[in-house]
């Protein structure tokens, strides 16, 4: 009987391994969060999550068992295309309305929210950090210059760093890092790094980014791969080592955050009958 049961489970186990690869699923996200696009960890016990375009102007707190704990409507904000979430040491959140698939937006903005764990009620204030790219002068540019979409965002030493998602055709396989002061107002971003990823437009386009709590490790995420940056100096992120990790995962991974200096949490969107999960991955 046990052998027969094992044989019956083998196809499902094979599909799961092929889909999740090196990732360890730890929870199903709530069904209402089908399109998680940004995430930050909260005291090693929960995560704040946002969703992208077409979804509410809200942030959601979910524990590591997948239970929805709290939600806030963000005031003075609109979810045009929320694609990334970051946090500073004081607990302020930064919601990146930085999705720009058509490369035509002139209203890119990052919303700064006070520490939501100190807020009451079901609404939270926001301030606007507007920015523009220093190297874009046409809206939209020619398709060969479609490099002004972004889905990665992280905080470091008083600045926000936006990581572009390459949509050029023919595909160039670049990730550009832009630096913006983490203060409300209108800013011209500064280009600080251009990183060659690889030549597969699906697996080499960046969908998430985060910096470890100790500031020593930067990670980029794509649909199935992870770039790990270490030993860099200041914000010259190409000055150290860069390791590419094949997660062997076949799922629409959109969000990543450090749980601690060596442990990552990742989430994916519901797609093709799978996903909407929270995963753990430990860096070597």
Helices and strands as residue ranges (DSSP letters): H 2-20, E 24-28, E 36-42, E 46-51, E 58-63, E 68-74, E 84-87, E 93-97, E 109-113, G 116-118, E 123-124, E 127-132, G 143-145, E 150-156, E 159-164, E 174-181, E 185-188, E 190-196, E 208-211, E 217-221, E 225-230, E 241-246, E 253-258, E 263-268, E 277-282
